[in-house]
Amino acid sequence: MEQPIKFDMAKKPIKQRRFLTPLTWMLSLPEIAARGLKVEKVNMEGIKPPYFLLSTHMAFVDFKVTTRAIFPHGANYVVAIDGFLRGEWLLRQVGCICKRKFTNDILLVRQMRHALEKHRAIVALYPEARYSYCGTTSVLPASLGKLIKIFKVPVVVLNQRGNYLSQPVWNLAKRKCRIEATMTGLLRPEQIERASVEEINRDVAAAFRYDEYAWQKKNGIVIDHPERAKGLHHILYQCPHCLTESEMDSAGDEIWCDHCGKRWRMGTLGDLAAVAGETEFPHIPDWFEFQRAMVRKQLEEGGYFFEDRVAVDSLPNAKGYIRLGEATLRHGPDGFVLDGLDGDPSFRLEKKPLENYSLHIEFDYFGKGDCIDLSTLEDTYYIYPLARKNCVTKLQFAVEELYKMEEGRRVARASARAAAGVGAGPAEPASNAEPRERVMA
C-alpha cells in the first residue's frame, strides 16, 4: 500500500492574516453575545503581545470566548491534528500550530518560539489537551513550567465557566447556559526569572482550578434540558451501589445500572439523587473520582489488565482517517502494546507508562464508537475497542494513575541514590524530559 504523505509539522506558523481577523470576530462574537459572556480582567495592566495565553478547555465555544478575551488582537493557537480536519488551509491562515496529543515534540517549541519572537504574537495553548470529561480540571503536564521558563514572556490564564455545562463532551446537544471567564495576568517575566519550575506549575495549577457543577449550583443556574443526563454513563461507568463496571446506561434525566437496577435522577442544578435508597454521590465529580480511586486500588493490588480486539484508524495528515484494520490492544503495568494488525505482522506500537501522563478519549467518535488515541511524532492512531464496552474512561484513569505511580518510583529511586551518595550513572528517563526544549502537551 502506498504510504500517505505525513502532515508537515515543521512548516512555520504565519501571523494571522489581517483580512481573516474580522471573519474570526464575525464567527465568534454573535454566539458569545447571545450567551451573555462577561470577561473579567485581573492584573492585566501593561500586558500586551507577545505573551502566553493558557486557557481551560471544555467545549468548542472555548475558542470563541478566547477570541473575545484577546480582542482586538489575534493569536497563534496550538491545535491538535484532528482539528485541522475542519480545513487545514484556513487554520494555517489564521495562524494555527499543529500538534499531536501527548507527545514530546521539540518542533512545537520551535513553532511557538517563531510566533512569539518573529510575529510578536499571543500564543494560545490549551494545556489540558482535551475537553474536560466531568467539568473539573484535567491533569496538566509537568513540562508546562519548563516551557514558560524557556521563553520568559508574560503568562495569562483564561479560566472559562459555563462552557462545559452548555455542551458536555459526553452529550454534545447544546443546553442554554450563560458563560463567563476570568482573564488573569499570572506571571510577569521578572517573576518567571525568580521562580522555579515547580513554583510556576503550582501557580498555573491553582489558576486553572474549576468545578462546573459547583459553579452551577452556587449561581443557581437552571438547565432543564429534557435529555440532560443522556450520555452520562460514558464518564460514570461504574455503579457505586453494586460496583459493577460498564453496565451503566442513561437517557432523559436519569442514569441507571443494568446489573442491579439502581437509578439516579439528574436535577436541573446538575446534582444527582437516587430514585430509591441512598444517594452515594450527589456531586458528579465525586462519582468520577471514586472510579479513579477504584482503578488505583486495582493497580496497587495487581488486579488491573485490559485486552481487546480493536479497530485501528490512522491520521497521518489532515486529509482524513485511514482504516488500517483490526489489531490487539493490551494495557497493564508496563503500558500499552498495540500489535497483531491484520495483514501487517511487523506493526507494533508500544507506549511505556512514563510516555503518557494522560490519555485522550472520545465517545461515539463520528458515529464509529468510543475510542482512545495514541500518537507518535509521525502518526496518530484512533483505536476502537470491539468487544469491551464503555471502557475508555477507565483506560484514561489507568494511564494517569500508572504515570503517577511510575513517576513516584522514579523520584524515590533518584532520592535514594542521592542519599546514599551513589553517582548518577546513566540518567533515568524523566517524566518530561529529554532535551532542554522538549515539551509534552
N, C-alpha and C positions, 0 to 999 in steps of 0.2 A: 504494500500500500504506500502511495506517495506521502511523504512526510509533510504536514502542513507548515506553512511559514509561521514562526513564532512572533508574538507581539513584540514590537520594538520598544523595549523598556528603557533603552539608552537615549531615545530621542528627547532632546531638551524641551522642557515646557516653555511655552511662549507666554508673554503677558496678555491678559485678557484683551481681545480685540475691542477697540473703543465702540465700533458700530454694533457689537453684540451686548454691550453693557446695558443699554436701555431694554433689550429683549429680556435679559435676566430679571430686571426690575418688573417688567410687564407680566412675566410668568409667576413672579413671587408675590408682589405687593397686593393684588386683589384678594387672594385667598387669606393672607395673614391679616389684612384689614377686616375682612368679614369675620375672622375668628377673634377679633379684639385684641390682637397682640400688643403687649406692653413690654418694652425693653428697658430695664433699669440699668444704668451705667454707674459703676462704682470704681473709684480710683483710676479713672481713665484719663485724667488731666495730663496733657503733654505726650500721650502715646499716639504715635502715627506710624504708618508703614515705613520700613518693614518690621513686622512682628509675627510671632506665632499665635494663631488662634486655635485653642484646644476646645472642642465642643463635645457635650454629651450627645448620645446617639440613640434615638428611639423610633423614628419613622422618617419617611421621605420628606415630610414637611420641614424637617430639621434644616435642610439646605435653603429653603425659602426664608426661614427665620434668620439664618446666618446672613443671607443676602441683605435683609433689612437691618440687622445689627451693625454691619460694617458700612452701610450706605453713607456716603456716595462712592466708596471705594469698591473695587473688585478684589478677587483673591485667586491664588493658585490652590485649588483643592486637591488633596490626596484622595483618590477614588479607587476602589477595588476593581479588578479587571471586569467582573460581571457587570459593573455599572457602565462600562464602555459599550456594552451591547446595545444601549439606547441610542448610540450614534457616536462612533469614535471621532469623526471629523469635527462635529460640533463641540464635543467635550474638550478636544485638544485646542480648539479655537477660543474657548472660554478659559483656557489655562490649566486644565486638569492634569494631574500627575498620576499615572497608573501604578498600582501596587497589587501584588499577590498577598493574600492574607496570611498572617502568622509565619512569615519567612524572614530570615536575616538578610537584609538587602542593602548592600553598600551603594547601589545605584540610586536608591531612593534618597539617601543622604546627599548625594551629589546633585540630584534634581532639586531638592529643597534649597541647597546652597545657591544654586543658579538663580532660583526665583527670588531669594532674599537679597543676594548681593548684586546681581545684574539688573533684575527688574524692580528691586526695592519694593517688593510686593508683600502682601499679607499671605502667609502660608497657613491654610486651614486644614486641620488634622482632626479626625475623629478617632482618638486612641483606643476607644472600646472596641473598635474594629468590626462591630456588628450591632444591629438593633438590640436594645435591652429586651431580654426574654420575659422578665416579670416586673418591669417597672422600677428596678433598682440598679445601682451602678454595677457595671460589669468589671471584670478584672482589668487592670491597666498594666502595660508592660513595664518591667523594671528598667528597661533601657530608655524610657522617656526622659529621665533625669540626665542621662548621658547626652542625649540629643540636644537638650536645652543648654547644657554646658558647652557643647561644641560651638554653637552659633552666638550665644550671648546677646540675643535680641530680646526685646520685651516679650513677656508671655501673658496672654489674655485668655481667660477661661469664660466660655459661654455655657451657662447651666440653664437648660431649657426645661419647661414644665408644661404638662398637658398634652404633649405630642404623643406619648405612648398611650395615654388613655383614649385619645381620639382615633388611634389606629394600631392596636397591639399586634405584634408580629404573628401571633397565633390566630388572629382573625382580622383580615385587612379591610373588612367593611367599615367605612368611616362612621364615627359617632360624633355628635355635637358636643364640643368641649372647648372652652376658651383656652388660650395658650399665653404663656408669658416667659420671659427669660431675664437672667441677670448676667450682665457683661462686666467682668471684673478684671482690672489691671492687676495681675497677681504678682509678677516678678519684673523688676527693672534690671538692666544689665549689671549694675553695681551689686545688687542683691545676689544675682546668679554667680558673680565672681566670688563672693564670700561663702556661698552655701555649698555644702557637699551634695553629691548626687542623691544620697538618702534623704537629706532635708528637702531637696526640691521635690522628690517623689512624694514625700509626706504632705507637702503644701498642695501639690496638684490633686492628690487623692482626697484631701479634705475639701477642696473647692468643687470636686466632682460628685460629692455625695448627694443622692436624691432618692426619694421614695414616692413614686407617683400615687400610690394608693393612700399613703398617709397624707399627702398634699391634697388629694381629692376630698378625703374625709374632713380634714381641718378646715377647708374652704367651702364645705357643703355643696360640692359640685355634683349635681344630679345627672347621671347618664342612664336614661330609661330605654335604651335600645332593646328591642324585643329579643335579639339574639346576642345579648351582651356576654353570655357565658360560652357561646358556641366556640369550640376550639381550645378551650381552657385545659382540656385533658392532655394537650400536647406538652404543656410545661408541668402540669400536675399529674404525673403518670403513675404515682404510687398511692394506693389507698392508705390513709393513716389509721383506718379502723381495723382492716384485716391484713395490712401490709403487702397485699398482692400488687405486683408490678404489671404495667402495660395492659391492664383490663379496665382502665377508666374510659369514660366517654362523656360527651357533653352536647347540649342543644338548648336553645331558648335561653332561659336564665338559670339552668341547672347543670351540675356536674355530678356524675354518679359512678359507682363501682359495679361493673357487671359480674364480679365474683361474689361479693357479699350483699349487694343490693343497696348499700347506704347511699344517700343522696344529700347534696348541699345546694342551697339556692344562693345566687349572687344578687345582692341588693343593689339599689340604684346609687349607693355611695361606694360601691366597689368591695364591700365586705361579704364574707360567706357565713351562712348559718345552716346547720344541719336541719333537714326536714324533720327528722326524728332523732332523739338521742343527743349525745354530747357533740358540741362543735369543737373539733380538735384545733383548727386553725382558722379563726375568723379573718386573719390578715393573710392575703395570698402570698406575699414574700416569705412569711414564716413557714408555710407549707413547702414552698420551693426549697428553702434552706434545710428543712427537715430531710428532704430527699438527698441533698448533698451529704448530710451527716451520715445517712444510711449507706451511701456509696463509700464514704471514707472508712466506715466501720468494716465493710466488706474487703476493702483494700488492705487494711491493717490486719485482718484475720486471715487473709489469703484466700478469700472466697469469691473474688471478682475475676471474671473472664468473659469475653464476648467473642462470638464467632458466628458468621452468617455468610451465605452466598449473596453477592451484591451485584447490581448493575453499575457499570462504570462509564461515565461521560468524561471526555477531555475538553478543556477550554484553553487551547494554545494561543488563541488570539481573539480579537473582538468580532470575528465573523460568525461565531456561534459554536454550539456544543457538537462534539463528535462522539457517537456511541462506540465504545471500544469492545463491548461485550460484557460477559459475566466473569466475576472473579471471586476469590475468597478473602474476606476481611477478618482479621483477628486483632483483638486488643486486650492487653493484660499488663502486668507489672513491667514488662520490657518495652511497652509502647505498641505502635501499630505495625502490622505487616499486611500488605495487600499483594497477593500473588494468585497463581492459578488462573490467569486470564485466558479466556477462550482463544485458541489458535496462536498464543504467544507465550510459550513456557519460560522464556527469558525475562518476562516482565516481573518486576518485584519492586515495591515501594516500601521502605521502612522509615518509621519515624520514632526515634527514641523519646522517652518521657521529657527530657530537657529541651527537645526541639520544638515543642508546642506548649506554651504556657496556658493556652485555651484552645477552643475549637469552634469553628463556625458551623452552625447547623441551620437547616431550613425545614419548614413544614409544608408538605404537599407542593413542592417546588415546581412551578409551571405545570401543575397537574400530574407530575410524574411520581409523586410520593415524597416522604420525608427523606432527607439526605444529610450527609456531612460533606465537607470538602477538605482535602489535603493538598497542599501546594508544594511544589519545588520552585526554584527560580525560573524554570523553563515552562512549567505547565501547572494547571490546576485540575484536580480530579474530583468530580462530583459523584458521590458514592451512595447508592440507594439500597438499603437492606431489603431483601426479598421475602424472607420468612419471618424475621423478628419484627414485631410491630411496636410502634410508639416507643422506640428505644434510643432515639438520638439525643434527647435531653440528658439521659443517664450517661451516655458517652461523653457529653460535654463536661458533666461533673467529674467523671473518672479522669479525664485528661487534666483538668485543673488540679484535682487533689493529688494525682500522681506527680505532677510537676512540683507542687509544694513539698511533697514528701521527699522526692529526689533532691530538690534544691536544699532542703534541710539537712539531708545526709551529706551532701557535698560540702556545705558550710561547716558542719560538725567535723568532718574529716580534716578540712583545712585548718580548723582551730586546734584540733588535737595535734597535728603535725607542728604547728607553730608553738604550742605549749611545750612540746617535747624537744623543741629546738632542732627538729629534723629539717634538712634542706628541702627546698621546694621541689627539686627534681622536675620531671615533665609536668607541665600545667594541666590540671583537670579542666575539662570543658565547663565553662561557667554558664549561668542561665542565659545571659545575653551577650555576651562577649567577645570574643573574636577580635578582629581588628578594631582600632580605636573608633573608627567612624561607622561601624556596623550597627544597625538598629533593627529590632524586631517589632513589628506592629501589625 
